[in-house]
Amino acid sequence: MDYAKPQKFTKDDTPVRKYSLTLSDRDIKSLNSLKSRSFSPLILPVANEYAAIIKIVNQLHELSNEDENLDNYD
């Protein structure tokens, strides 16, 4: 698996669970930085775990962008 390139994932039809996370602004910035570098510093030998972490970070990135857009309405 080439970790430097964005991965294409197959559709996942397994049951979905929702979790609440508490992350600091620094945590979000670190995760956004990881995403901006195409996850290159993240090396996991097992593709399933790698795929799950990428999905989580991508969702957090989308949510943090939504938060920033909301802040611009002040």
N, CA, C and O atoms as a Maestro MAE file, in Angstrom:
{
 s_m_m2io_version
 :::
 2.0.0
}

f_m_ct {
 s_m_title
 :::
 protein
 m_atom[296] {
  # First column is atom index #
  i_m_mmod_type
  r_m_x_coord
  r_m_y_coord
  r_m_z_coord
  i_m_residue_number
  s_m_chain_name
  s_m_pdb_residue_name
  s_m_pdb_atom_name
  i_m_atomic_number
  :::
  1 25 0.846 -1.183 0.000 1 A "MET " " N  " 7
  2 3 0.000 0.000 0.000 1 A "MET " " CA " 6
  3 2 0.887 1.240 0.000 1 A "MET " " C  " 6
  4 15 1.804 1.354 0.814 1 A "MET " " O  " 8
  5 25 0.619 2.145 -0.892 2 A "ASP " " N  " 7
  6 3 1.379 3.388 -0.972 2 A "ASP " " CA " 6
  7 2 0.725 4.408 -0.042 2 A "ASP " " C  " 6
  8 15 -0.347 4.932 -0.343 2 A "ASP " " O  " 8
  9 25 1.371 4.685 1.080 3 A "TYR " " N  " 7
  10 3 0.780 5.541 2.098 3 A "TYR " " CA " 6
  11 2 0.791 7.020 1.729 3 A "TYR " " C  " 6
  12 15 0.083 7.809 2.354 3 A "TYR " " O  " 8
  13 25 1.570 7.409 0.739 4 A "ALA " " N  " 7
  14 3 1.676 8.821 0.379 4 A "ALA " " CA " 6
  15 2 0.519 9.268 -0.511 4 A "ALA " " C  " 6
  16 15 0.263 10.466 -0.630 4 A "ALA " " O  " 8
  17 25 -0.178 8.330 -1.133 5 A "LYS " " N  " 7
  18 3 -1.275 8.679 -2.028 5 A "LYS " " CA " 6
  19 2 -2.612 8.454 -1.324 5 A "LYS " " C  " 6
  20 15 -2.746 7.511 -0.544 5 A "LYS " " O  " 8
  21 25 -3.606 9.311 -1.591 6 A "PRO " " N  " 7
  22 3 -4.935 9.081 -1.015 6 A "PRO " " CA " 6
  23 2 -5.477 7.725 -1.461 6 A "PRO " " C  " 6
  24 15 -5.333 7.339 -2.621 6 A "PRO " " O  " 8
  25 25 -6.086 7.025 -0.547 7 A "GLN " " N  " 7
  26 3 -6.595 5.700 -0.837 7 A "GLN " " CA " 6
  27 2 -8.061 5.765 -1.259 7 A "GLN " " C  " 6
  28 15 -8.817 6.602 -0.766 7 A "GLN " " O  " 8
  29 25 -8.456 4.887 -2.164 8 A "LYS " " N  " 7
  30 3 -9.851 4.747 -2.543 8 A "LYS " " CA " 6
  31 2 -10.403 3.559 -1.775 8 A "LYS " " C  " 6
  32 15 -9.834 2.468 -1.802 8 A "LYS " " O  " 8
  33 25 -11.503 3.779 -1.097 9 A "PHE " " N  " 7
  34 3 -12.060 2.744 -0.257 9 A "PHE " " CA " 6
  35 2 -13.345 2.206 -0.867 9 A "PHE " " C  " 6
  36 15 -14.101 2.940 -1.504 9 A "PHE " " O  " 8
  37 25 -13.580 0.925 -0.665 10 A "THR " " N  " 7
  38 3 -14.823 0.333 -1.133 10 A "THR " " CA " 6
  39 2 -15.945 0.715 -0.176 10 A "THR " " C  " 6
  40 15 -15.702 1.068 0.979 10 A "THR " " O  " 8
  41 25 -17.168 0.640 -0.671 11 A "LYS " " N  " 7
  42 3 -18.317 0.981 0.160 11 A "LYS " " CA " 6
  43 2 -18.398 0.014 1.336 11 A "LYS " " C  " 6
  44 15 -18.218 -1.194 1.182 11 A "LYS " " O  " 8
  45 25 -18.667 0.560 2.491 12 A "ASP " " N  " 7
  46 3 -18.751 -0.220 3.719 12 A "ASP " " CA " 6
  47 2 -20.215 -0.306 4.145 12 A "ASP " " C  " 6
  48 15 -20.807 0.694 4.552 12 A "ASP " " O  " 8
  49 25 -20.793 -1.490 4.053 13 A "ASP " " N  " 7
  50 3 -22.204 -1.674 4.400 13 A "ASP " " CA " 6
  51 2 -22.402 -2.230 5.808 13 A "ASP " " C  " 6
  52 15 -23.505 -2.653 6.152 13 A "ASP " " O  " 8
  53 25 -21.361 -2.233 6.618 14 A "THR " " N  " 7
  54 3 -21.506 -2.732 7.985 14 A "THR " " CA " 6
  55 2 -22.264 -1.701 8.819 14 A "THR " " C  " 6
  56 15 -22.339 -0.536 8.428 14 A "THR " " O  " 8
  57 25 -22.830 -2.105 9.963 15 A "PRO " " N  " 7
  58 3 -23.571 -1.158 10.797 15 A "PRO " " CA " 6
  59 2 -22.708 0.043 11.209 15 A "PRO " " C  " 6
  60 15 -21.499 -0.081 11.402 15 A "PRO " " O  " 8
  61 25 -23.349 1.189 11.335 16 A "VAL " " N  " 7
  62 3 -22.657 2.427 11.685 16 A "VAL " " CA " 6
  63 2 -22.901 2.741 13.153 16 A "VAL " " C  " 6
  64 15 -24.014 2.578 13.653 16 A "VAL " " O  " 8
  65 25 -21.875 3.185 13.831 17 A "ARG " " N  " 7
  66 3 -21.978 3.615 15.232 17 A "ARG " " CA " 6
  67 2 -21.544 5.063 15.322 17 A "ARG " " C  " 6
  68 15 -20.690 5.511 14.557 17 A "ARG " " O  " 8
  69 25 -22.123 5.784 16.241 18 A "LYS " " N  " 7
  70 3 -21.747 7.182 16.435 18 A "LYS " " CA " 6
  71 2 -21.086 7.328 17.797 18 A "LYS " " C  " 6
  72 15 -21.512 6.728 18.784 18 A "LYS " " O  " 8
  73 25 -20.032 8.146 17.826 19 A "TYR " " N  " 7
  74 3 -19.290 8.394 19.051 19 A "TYR " " CA " 6
  75 2 -19.160 9.894 19.256 19 A "TYR " " C  " 6
  76 15 -19.133 10.664 18.296 19 A "TYR " " O  " 8
  77 25 -19.080 10.293 20.494 20 A "SER " " N  " 7
  78 3 -18.782 11.686 20.809 20 A "SER " " CA " 6
  79 2 -17.325 11.760 21.229 20 A "SER " " C  " 6
  80 15 -16.860 10.965 22.045 20 A "SER " " O  " 8
  81 25 -16.610 12.719 20.665 21 A "LEU " " N  " 7
  82 3 -15.203 12.903 20.999 21 A "LEU " " CA " 6
  83 2 -15.002 14.278 21.605 21 A "LEU " " C  " 6
  84 15 -15.712 15.230 21.280 21 A "LEU " " O  " 8
  85 25 -14.040 14.364 22.475 22 A "THR " " N  " 7
  86 3 -13.630 15.653 23.004 22 A "THR " " CA " 6
  87 2 -12.205 15.885 22.557 22 A "THR " " C  " 6
  88 15 -11.283 15.188 22.982 22 A "THR " " O  " 8
  89 25 -12.031 16.881 21.686 23 A "LEU " " N  " 7
  90 3 -10.714 17.188 21.142 23 A "LEU " " CA " 6
  91 2 -10.432 18.671 21.325 23 A "LEU " " C  " 6
  92 15 -11.316 19.513 21.168 23 A "LEU " " O  " 8
  93 25 -9.200 18.968 21.656 24 A "SER " " N  " 7
  94 3 -8.801 20.368 21.783 24 A "SER " " CA " 6
  95 2 -8.549 20.956 20.400 24 A "SER " " C  " 6
  96 15 -8.443 20.223 19.416 24 A "SER " " O  " 8
  97 25 -8.455 22.267 20.330 25 A "ASP " " N  " 7
  98 3 -8.115 22.912 19.061 25 A "ASP " " CA " 6
  99 2 -6.764 22.417 18.550 25 A "ASP " " C  " 6
  100 15 -6.573 22.249 17.346 25 A "ASP " " O  " 8
  101 25 -5.842 22.187 19.458 26 A "ARG " " N  " 7
  102 3 -4.520 21.672 19.068 26 A "ARG " " CA " 6
  103 2 -4.639 20.278 18.459 26 A "ARG " " C  " 6
  104 15 -3.963 19.969 17.478 26 A "ARG " " O  " 8
  105 25 -5.500 19.433 19.037 27 A "ASP " " N  " 7
  106 3 -5.720 18.097 18.477 27 A "ASP " " CA " 6
  107 2 -6.260 18.190 17.050 27 A "ASP " " C  " 6
  108 15 -5.797 17.484 16.154 27 A "ASP " " O  " 8
  109 25 -7.234 19.060 16.851 28 A "ILE " " N  " 7
  110 3 -7.826 19.231 15.516 28 A "ILE " " CA " 6
  111 2 -6.785 19.738 14.535 28 A "ILE " " C  " 6
  112 15 -6.714 19.260 13.402 28 A "ILE " " O  " 8
  113 25 -5.974 20.704 14.958 29 A "LYS " " N  " 7
  114 3 -4.924 21.226 14.069 29 A "LYS " " CA " 6
  115 2 -3.926 20.129 13.711 29 A "LYS " " C  " 6
  116 15 -3.478 20.046 12.568 29 A "LYS " " O  " 8
  117 25 -3.581 19.297 14.674 30 A "SER " " N  " 7
  118 3 -2.647 18.196 14.410 30 A "SER " " CA " 6
  119 2 -3.237 17.198 13.418 30 A "SER " " C  " 6
  120 15 -2.545 16.728 12.515 30 A "SER " " O  " 8
  121 25 -4.512 16.878 13.588 31 A "LEU " " N  " 7
  122 3 -5.156 15.946 12.671 31 A "LEU " " CA " 6
  123 2 -5.317 16.554 11.280 31 A "LEU " " C  " 6
  124 15 -5.150 15.857 10.279 31 A "LEU " " O  " 8
  125 25 -5.638 17.839 11.208 32 A "ASN " " N  " 7
  126 3 -5.724 18.511 9.913 32 A "ASN " " CA " 6
  127 2 -4.352 18.545 9.232 32 A "ASN " " C  " 6
  128 15 -4.254 18.413 8.012 32 A "ASN " " O  " 8
  129 25 -3.314 18.722 10.017 33 A "SER " " N  " 7
  130 3 -1.953 18.704 9.471 33 A "SER " " CA " 6
  131 2 -1.618 17.324 8.917 33 A "SER " " C  " 6
  132 15 -1.015 17.201 7.850 33 A "SER " " O  " 8
  133 25 -2.012 16.297 9.645 34 A "LEU " " N  " 7
  134 3 -1.796 14.922 9.181 34 A "LEU " " CA " 6
  135 2 -2.504 14.705 7.847 34 A "LEU " " C  " 6
  136 15 -1.936 14.114 6.928 34 A "LEU " " O  " 8
  137 25 -3.740 15.181 7.741 35 A "LYS " " N  " 7
  138 3 -4.494 15.045 6.492 35 A "LYS " " CA " 6
  139 2 -3.833 15.830 5.365 35 A "LYS " " C  " 6
  140 15 -3.734 15.335 4.242 35 A "LYS " " O  " 8
  141 25 -3.378 17.050 5.654 36 A "SER " " N  " 7
  142 3 -2.780 17.887 4.605 36 A "SER " " CA " 6
  143 2 -1.490 17.275 4.053 36 A "SER " " C  " 6
  144 15 -1.089 17.574 2.928 36 A "SER " " O  " 8
  145 25 -0.848 16.426 4.840 37 A "ARG " " N  " 7
  146 3 0.367 15.741 4.383 37 A "ARG " " CA " 6
  147 2 0.054 14.353 3.840 37 A "ARG " " C  " 6
  148 15 0.925 13.485 3.782 37 A "ARG " " O  " 8
  149 25 -1.205 14.155 3.442 38 A "SER " " N  " 7
  150 3 -1.654 12.876 2.852 38 A "SER " " CA " 6
  151 2 -1.354 11.685 3.753 38 A "SER " " C  " 6
  152 15 -1.080 10.586 3.273 38 A "SER " " O  " 8
  153 25 -1.409 11.911 5.057 39 A "PHE " " N  " 7
  154 3 -1.216 10.858 6.055 39 A "PHE " " CA " 6
  155 2 0.159 10.216 5.987 39 A "PHE " " C  " 6
  156 15 0.353 9.115 6.503 39 A "PHE " " O  " 8
  157 25 1.117 10.889 5.356 40 A "SER " " N  " 7
  158 3 2.447 10.289 5.187 40 A "SER " " CA " 6
  159 2 3.142 9.946 6.508 40 A "SER " " C  " 6
  160 15 3.863 8.949 6.549 40 A "SER " " O  " 8
  161 25 2.966 10.718 7.595 41 A "PRO " " N  " 7
  162 3 3.647 10.301 8.827 41 A "PRO " " CA " 6
  163 2 2.964 9.129 9.535 41 A "PRO " " C  " 6
  164 15 3.497 8.587 10.504 41 A "PRO " " O  " 8
  165 25 1.786 8.742 9.050 42 A "LEU " " N  " 7
  166 3 1.022 7.665 9.675 42 A "LEU " " CA " 6
  167 2 1.329 6.362 8.944 42 A "LEU " " C  " 6
  168 15 0.973 6.194 7.778 42 A "LEU " " O  " 8
  169 25 1.987 5.454 9.634 43 A "ILE " " N  " 7
  170 3 2.337 4.173 9.019 43 A "ILE " " CA " 6
  171 2 1.753 3.055 9.879 43 A "ILE " " C  " 6
  172 15 2.149 2.848 11.026 43 A "ILE " " O  " 8
  173 25 0.801 2.346 9.285 44 A "LEU " " N  " 7
  174 3 0.197 1.199 9.948 44 A "LEU " " CA " 6
  175 2 0.309 0.002 9.016 44 A "LEU " " C  " 6
  176 15 -0.003 0.113 7.831 44 A "LEU " " O  " 8
  177 25 0.745 -1.125 9.526 45 A "PRO " " N  " 7
  178 3 0.923 -2.290 8.657 45 A "PRO " " CA " 6
  179 2 -0.387 -2.966 8.251 45 A "PRO " " C  " 6
  180 15 -0.390 -3.801 7.346 45 A "PRO " " O  " 8
  181 25 -1.491 -2.623 8.902 46 A "VAL " " N  " 7
  182 3 -2.767 -3.281 8.619 46 A "VAL " " CA " 6
  183 2 -3.706 -2.289 7.938 46 A "VAL " " C  " 6
  184 15 -4.031 -1.244 8.502 46 A "VAL " " O  " 8
  185 25 -4.138 -2.623 6.728 47 A "ALA " " N  " 7
  186 3 -4.934 -1.698 5.910 47 A "ALA " " CA " 6
  187 2 -6.268 -1.337 6.553 47 A "ALA " " C  " 6
  188 15 -6.707 -0.195 6.420 47 A "ALA " " O  " 8
  189 25 -6.931 -2.265 7.245 48 A "ASN " " N  " 7
  190 3 -8.234 -1.963 7.839 48 A "ASN " " CA " 6
  191 2 -8.137 -0.856 8.878 48 A "ASN " " C  " 6
  192 15 -8.974 0.047 8.900 48 A "ASN " " O  " 8
  193 25 -7.137 -0.914 9.729 49 A "GLU " " N  " 7
  194 3 -6.968 0.116 10.749 49 A "GLU " " CA " 6
  195 2 -6.595 1.440 10.102 49 A "GLU " " C  " 6
  196 15 -7.073 2.497 10.513 49 A "GLU " " O  " 8
  197 25 -5.748 1.378 9.097 50 A "TYR " " N  " 7
  198 3 -5.345 2.586 8.373 50 A "TYR " " CA " 6
  199 2 -6.569 3.250 7.746 50 A "TYR " " C  " 6
  200 15 -6.741 4.465 7.847 50 A "TYR " " O  " 8
  201 25 -7.414 2.455 7.102 51 A "ALA " " N  " 7
  202 3 -8.619 2.982 6.462 51 A "ALA " " CA " 6
  203 2 -9.555 3.607 7.491 51 A "ALA " " C  " 6
  204 15 -10.131 4.665 7.239 51 A "ALA " " O  " 8
  205 25 -9.711 2.971 8.635 52 A "ALA " " N  " 7
  206 3 -10.594 3.492 9.675 52 A "ALA " " CA " 6
  207 2 -10.088 4.837 10.203 52 A "ALA " " C  " 6
  208 15 -10.873 5.766 10.398 52 A "ALA " " O  " 8
  209 25 -8.794 4.937 10.431 53 A "ILE " " N  " 7
  210 3 -8.223 6.191 10.940 53 A "ILE " " CA " 6
  211 2 -8.368 7.299 9.904 53 A "ILE " " C  " 6
  212 15 -8.667 8.439 10.260 53 A "ILE " " O  " 8
  213 25 -8.161 6.986 8.638 54 A "ILE " " N  " 7
  214 3 -8.319 8.002 7.589 54 A "ILE " " CA " 6
  215 2 -9.762 8.491 7.535 54 A "ILE " " C  " 6
  216 15 -10.003 9.688 7.383 54 A "ILE " " O  " 8
  217 25 -10.723 7.579 7.656 55 A "LYS " " N  " 7
  218 3 -12.136 7.983 7.659 55 A "LYS " " CA " 6
  219 2 -12.430 8.907 8.827 55 A "LYS " " C  " 6
  220 15 -13.127 9.909 8.663 55 A "LYS " " O  " 8
  221 25 -11.909 8.585 10.002 56 A "ILE " " N  " 7
  222 3 -12.137 9.408 11.195 56 A "ILE " " CA " 6
  223 2 -11.549 10.795 10.991 56 A "ILE " " C  " 6
  224 15 -12.221 11.796 11.240 56 A "ILE " " O  " 8
  225 25 -10.315 10.864 10.546 57 A "VAL " " N  " 7
  226 3 -9.654 12.158 10.363 57 A "VAL " " CA " 6
  227 2 -10.367 12.977 9.289 57 A "VAL " " C  " 6
  228 15 -10.534 14.186 9.450 57 A "VAL " " O  " 8
  229 25 -10.788 12.344 8.203 58 A "ASN " " N  " 7
  230 3 -11.510 13.068 7.161 58 A "ASN " " CA " 6
  231 2 -12.816 13.651 7.689 58 A "ASN " " C  " 6
  232 15 -13.161 14.787 7.363 58 A "ASN " " O  " 8
  233 25 -13.538 12.895 8.494 59 A "GLN " " N  " 7
  234 3 -14.790 13.393 9.067 59 A "GLN " " CA " 6
  235 2 -14.515 14.544 10.038 59 A "GLN " " C  " 6
  236 15 -15.239 15.540 10.038 59 A "GLN " " O  " 8
  237 25 -13.491 14.414 10.849 60 A "LEU " " N  " 7
  238 3 -13.145 15.494 11.778 60 A "LEU " " CA " 6
  239 2 -12.726 16.739 11.012 60 A "LEU " " C  " 6
  240 15 -13.052 17.858 11.410 60 A "LEU " " O  " 8
  241 25 -12.007 16.547 9.919 61 A "HIS " " N  " 7
  242 3 -11.580 17.678 9.093 61 A "HIS " " CA " 6
  243 2 -12.799 18.404 8.524 61 A "HIS " " C  " 6
  244 15 -12.845 19.634 8.530 61 A "HIS " " O  " 8
  245 25 -13.779 17.656 8.036 62 A "GLU " " N  " 7
  246 3 -14.998 18.258 7.509 62 A "GLU " " CA " 6
  247 2 -15.741 19.023 8.599 62 A "GLU " " C  " 6
  248 15 -16.227 20.131 8.369 62 A "GLU " " O  " 8
  249 25 -15.826 18.431 9.775 63 A "LEU " " N  " 7
  250 3 -16.519 19.102 10.882 63 A "LEU " " CA " 6
  251 2 -15.788 20.371 11.320 63 A "LEU " " C  " 6
  252 15 -16.421 21.384 11.618 63 A "LEU " " O  " 8
  253 25 -14.462 20.315 11.358 64 A "SER " " N  " 7
  254 3 -13.725 21.507 11.782 64 A "SER " " CA " 6
  255 2 -13.871 22.619 10.746 64 A "SER " " C  " 6
  256 15 -13.903 23.795 11.106 64 A "SER " " O  " 8
  257 25 -13.959 22.264 9.467 65 A "ASN " " N  " 7
  258 3 -14.196 23.272 8.430 65 A "ASN " " CA " 6
  259 2 -15.578 23.888 8.580 65 A "ASN " " C  " 6
  260 15 -15.745 25.090 8.371 65 A "ASN " " O  " 8
  261 25 -16.578 23.076 8.941 66 A "GLU " " N  " 7
  262 3 -17.917 23.603 9.174 66 A "GLU " " CA " 6
  263 2 -17.898 24.569 10.356 66 A "GLU " " C  " 6
  264 15 -18.539 25.619 10.307 66 A "GLU " " O  " 8
  265 25 -17.173 24.226 11.411 67 A "ASP " " N  " 7
  266 3 -17.067 25.105 12.575 67 A "ASP " " CA " 6
  267 2 -16.435 26.431 12.196 67 A "ASP " " C  " 6
  268 15 -16.889 27.484 12.645 67 A "ASP " " O  " 8
  269 25 -15.392 26.397 11.375 68 A "GLU " " N  " 7
  270 3 -14.730 27.638 10.961 68 A "GLU " " CA " 6
  271 2 -15.673 28.499 10.128 68 A "GLU " " C  " 6
  272 15 -15.675 29.722 10.268 68 A "GLU " " O  " 8
  273 25 -16.475 27.879 9.264 69 A "ASN " " N  " 7
  274 3 -17.429 28.638 8.464 69 A "ASN " " CA " 6
  275 2 -18.486 29.283 9.344 69 A "ASN " " C  " 6
  276 15 -18.909 30.409 9.081 69 A "ASN " " O  " 8
  277 25 -18.917 28.582 10.385 70 A "LEU " " N  " 7
  278 3 -19.894 29.153 11.311 70 A "LEU " " CA " 6
  279 2 -19.308 30.353 12.059 70 A "LEU " " C  " 6
  280 15 -20.006 31.331 12.326 70 A "LEU " " O  " 8
  281 25 -18.021 30.263 12.392 71 A "ASP " " N  " 7
  282 3 -17.370 31.363 13.104 71 A "ASP " " CA " 6
  283 2 -17.298 32.626 12.261 71 A "ASP " " C  " 6
  284 15 -17.217 33.725 12.810 71 A "ASP " " O  " 8
  285 25 -17.326 32.496 10.958 72 A "ASN " " N  " 7
  286 3 -17.224 33.651 10.078 72 A "ASN " " CA " 6
  287 2 -18.513 34.459 9.994 72 A "ASN " " C  " 6
  288 15 -18.526 35.533 9.393 72 A "ASN " " O  " 8
  289 25 -19.600 33.960 10.588 73 A "TYR " " N  " 7
  290 3 -20.845 34.678 10.548 73 A "TYR " " CA " 6
  291 2 -20.990 35.715 11.645 73 A "TYR " " C  " 6
  292 15 -22.005 36.409 11.715 73 A "TYR " " O  " 8
  293 25 -19.984 35.827 12.502 74 A "ASP " " N  " 7
  294 3 -20.048 36.795 13.617 74 A "ASP " " CA " 6
  295 2 -20.107 38.218 13.121 74 A "ASP " " C  " 6
  296 15 -20.164 39.149 13.924 74 A "ASP " " O  " 8
  :::
 }
 m_bond[295] {
  # First column is bond index #
  i_m_from
  i_m_to
  i_m_order
  :::
  1 1 2 1
  2 2 3 1
  3 3 4 2
  4 3 5 1
  5 5 6 1
  6 6 7 1
  7 7 8 2
  8 7 9 1
  9 9 10 1
  10 10 11 1
  11 11 12 2
  12 11 13 1
  13 13 14 1
  14 14 15 1
  15 15 16 2
  16 15 17 1
  17 17 18 1
  18 18 19 1
  19 19 20 2
  20 19 21 1
  21 21 22 1
  22 22 23 1
  23 23 24 2
  24 23 25 1
  25 25 26 1
  26 26 27 1
  27 27 28 2
  28 27 29 1
  29 29 30 1
  30 30 31 1
  31 31 32 2
  32 31 33 1
  33 33 34 1
  34 34 35 1
  35 35 36 2
  36 35 37 1
  37 37 38 1
  38 38 39 1
  39 39 40 2
  40 39 41 1
  41 41 42 1
  42 42 43 1
  43 43 44 2
  44 43 45 1
  45 45 46 1
  46 46 47 1
  47 47 48 2
  48 47 49 1
  49 49 50 1
  50 50 51 1
  51 51 52 2
  52 51 53 1
  53 53 54 1
  54 54 55 1
  55 55 56 2
  56 55 57 1
  57 57 58 1
  58 58 59 1
  59 59 60 2
  60 59 61 1
  61 61 62 1
  62 62 63 1
  63 63 64 2
  64 63 65 1
  65 65 66 1
  66 66 67 1
  67 67 68 2
  68 67 69 1
  69 69 70 1
  70 70 71 1
  71 71 72 2
  72 71 73 1
  73 73 74 1
  74 74 75 1
  75 75 76 2
  76 75 77 1
  77 77 78 1
  78 78 79 1
  79 79 80 2
  80 79 81 1
  81 81 82 1
  82 82 83 1
  83 83 84 2
  84 83 85 1
  85 85 86 1
  86 86 87 1
  87 87 88 2
  88 87 89 1
  89 89 90 1
  90 90 91 1
  91 91 92 2
  92 91 93 1
  93 93 94 1
  94 94 95 1
  95 95 96 2
  96 95 97 1
  97 97 98 1
  98 98 99 1
  99 99 100 2
  100 99 101 1
  101 101 102 1
  102 102 103 1
  103 103 104 2
  104 103 105 1
  105 105 106 1
  106 106 107 1
  107 107 108 2
  108 107 109 1
  109 109 110 1
  110 110 111 1
  111 111 112 2
  112 111 113 1
  113 113 114 1
  114 114 115 1
  115 115 116 2
  116 115 117 1
  117 117 118 1
  118 118 119 1
  119 119 120 2
  120 119 121 1
  121 121 122 1
  122 122 123 1
  123 123 124 2
  124 123 125 1
  125 125 126 1
  126 126 127 1
  127 127 128 2
  128 127 129 1
  129 129 130 1
  130 130 131 1
  131 131 132 2
  132 131 133 1
  133 133 134 1
  134 134 135 1
  135 135 136 2
  136 135 137 1
  137 137 138 1
  138 138 139 1
  139 139 140 2
  140 139 141 1
  141 141 142 1
  142 142 143 1
  143 143 144 2
  144 143 145 1
  145 145 146 1
  146 146 147 1
  147 147 148 2
  148 147 149 1
  149 149 150 1
  150 150 151 1
  151 151 152 2
  152 151 153 1
  153 153 154 1
  154 154 155 1
  155 155 156 2
  156 155 157 1
  157 157 158 1
  158 158 159 1
  159 159 160 2
  160 159 161 1
  161 161 162 1
  162 162 163 1
  163 163 164 2
  164 163 165 1
  165 165 166 1
  166 166 167 1
  167 167 168 2
  168 167 169 1
  169 169 170 1
  170 170 171 1
  171 171 172 2
  172 171 173 1
  173 173 174 1
  174 174 175 1
  175 175 176 2
  176 175 177 1
  177 177 178 1
  178 178 179 1
  179 179 180 2
  180 179 181 1
  181 181 182 1
  182 182 183 1
  183 183 184 2
  184 183 185 1
  185 185 186 1
  186 186 187 1
  187 187 188 2
  188 187 189 1
  189 189 190 1
  190 190 191 1
  191 191 192 2
  192 191 193 1
  193 193 194 1
  194 194 195 1
  195 195 196 2
  196 195 197 1
  197 197 198 1
  198 198 199 1
  199 199 200 2
  200 199 201 1
  201 201 202 1
  202 202 203 1
  203 203 204 2
  204 203 205 1
  205 205 206 1
  206 206 207 1
  207 207 208 2
  208 207 209 1
  209 209 210 1
  210 210 211 1
  211 211 212 2
  212 211 213 1
  213 213 214 1
  214 214 215 1
  215 215 216 2
  216 215 217 1
  217 217 218 1
  218 218 219 1
  219 219 220 2
  220 219 221 1
  221 221 222 1
  222 222 223 1
  223 223 224 2
  224 223 225 1
  225 225 226 1
  226 226 227 1
  227 227 228 2
  228 227 229 1
  229 229 230 1
  230 230 231 1
  231 231 232 2
  232 231 233 1
  233 233 234 1
  234 234 235 1
  235 235 236 2
  236 235 237 1
  237 237 238 1
  238 238 239 1
  239 239 240 2
  240 239 241 1
  241 241 242 1
  242 242 243 1
  243 243 244 2
  244 243 245 1
  245 245 246 1
  246 246 247 1
  247 247 248 2
  248 247 249 1
  249 249 250 1
  250 250 251 1
  251 251 252 2
  252 251 253 1
  253 253 254 1
  254 254 255 1
  255 255 256 2
  256 255 257 1
  257 257 258 1
  258 258 259 1
  259 259 260 2
  260 259 261 1
  261 261 262 1
  262 262 263 1
  263 263 264 2
  264 263 265 1
  265 265 266 1
  266 266 267 1
  267 267 268 2
  268 267 269 1
  269 269 270 1
  270 270 271 1
  271 271 272 2
  272 271 273 1
  273 273 274 1
  274 274 275 1
  275 275 276 2
  276 275 277 1
  277 277 278 1
  278 278 279 1
  279 279 280 2
  280 279 281 1
  281 281 282 1
  282 282 283 1
  283 283 284 2
  284 283 285 1
  285 285 286 1
  286 286 287 1
  287 287 288 2
  288 287 289 1
  289 289 290 1
  290 290 291 1
  291 291 292 2
  292 291 293 1
  293 293 294 1
  294 294 295 1
  295 295 296 2
  :::
 }
}
